[in-house]
Amino acid sequence: MFAKERQETIIELLKRNKSVKVSQLTKRFQVSLETIRRDLEFLEKEGLIKRVHGGAVLEETTSHETTFIERETIHIEEKKEIAKIATRFVTEGQSIALDVSTTNTEFAKVLKESFTRLTIVTNSLPIANILAEMPNYTIILPGGVLRNQELCIVGEMAEAFVSQFHIDTFFMSMSGISLSAGLTDYGIGEVQMKSKMLHASQKGIVLADSSKFDVKSFLKVCDLERVECIITDSKLKQSIFEKYEKAGIEIIND
């Protein structure tokens, strides 16, 4: 098992059990005490856990992964608001990429109402299904492995496929936004797909509701400076807006 997979499993154990012991982890993974200590040191440095005597607990500021279906009804009005703002960054006939997320699913619904001709690269089955009825939309889906809980395609085959394209704009979702950790998310497969889509695009724009700010998720996607701007909702606290603006990060929420 690779270090990232082991660390992701440690986070899953913490979410279920609230705490873990080093001795339990060495037995579970059949690795040395020093290896587990390095894992915990790394996770603590990333702000995901807090080490305690003999083990670790979850850091309170860490976001928790939920399934696609669970997220569909959370912050729905905020997502609709973000989707309407995001249309200002799309032009007729453009090529765009949408990764799997409930925010991008709402964005897809608004795109149908606003544009008649687009090329869309996506690894999301719900998004492809929503846009399929548009006769002048070119929908490009990669082949690969279906991640059932997220209803999306991931894997090396999908990543290689996406890398072939030259996309105008990638609208990317994110579970965590932090000045110290950058843009972070859950799921190794999903994060790798985001990276490939971003690399294949001329520019990247983050779509994330206000609850994602000052939050660190499990895996880093990229630095904040790598994207053009972050589109969020009007509920973002002014203090947070000003803090990120001071750091040179453009946030659009109106």
HELIX and SHEET records of a PDB file:
HELIX    1   1 ALA A    3  ASN A   17  1                                  15    
HELIX    2   2 VAL A   22  PHE A   29  1                                   8    
HELIX    3   3 LEU A   33  LYS A   45  1                                  13    
HELIX    4   4 PHE A   68  ARG A   71  1                                   4    
HELIX    5   5 ILE A   76  ALA A   86  1                                  11    
HELIX    6   6 THR A   87  PHE A   89  5                                   3    
HELIX    7   7 THR A  102  SER A  114  1                                  13    
HELIX    8   8 LEU A  125  LEU A  131  1                                   7    
HELIX    9   9 ASN A  148  GLU A  150  5                                   3    
HELIX   10  10 GLU A  156  VAL A  162  1                                   7    
HELIX   11  11 ILE A  188  HIS A  199  1                                  12    
HELIX   12  12 SER A  210  LYS A  212  5                                   3    
HELIX   13  13 LEU A  224  ARG A  226  5                                   3    
HELIX   14  14 GLN A  238  LYS A  246  1                                   9    
SHEET    1   A 3 SER A  19  LYS A  21  0                                        
SHEET    2   A 3 GLY A  55  LEU A  58 -1                                        
SHEET    3   A 3 ILE A  49  VAL A  52 -1                                        
SHEET    1   B 7 TYR A 137  ILE A 140  0                                        
SHEET    2   B 7 LEU A 118  THR A 122  1                                        
SHEET    3   B 7 SER A  95  LEU A  98  1                                        
SHEET    4   B 7 ILE A 167  SER A 173  1                                        
SHEET    5   B 7 SER A 201  LEU A 207  1                                        
SHEET    6   B 7 CYS A 229  ILE A 231  1                                        
SHEET    7   B 7 ILE A 251  ILE A 252  1                                        
SHEET    1   C 2 VAL A 145  ARG A 147  0                                        
SHEET    2   C 2 CYS A 152  VAL A 154 -1                                        
SHEET    1   D 3 GLY A 176  SER A 178  0                                        
SHEET    2   D 3 GLY A 182  ASP A 185 -1                                        
SHEET    3   D 3 LEU A 219  CYS A 222 -1                                        
END                                                                             
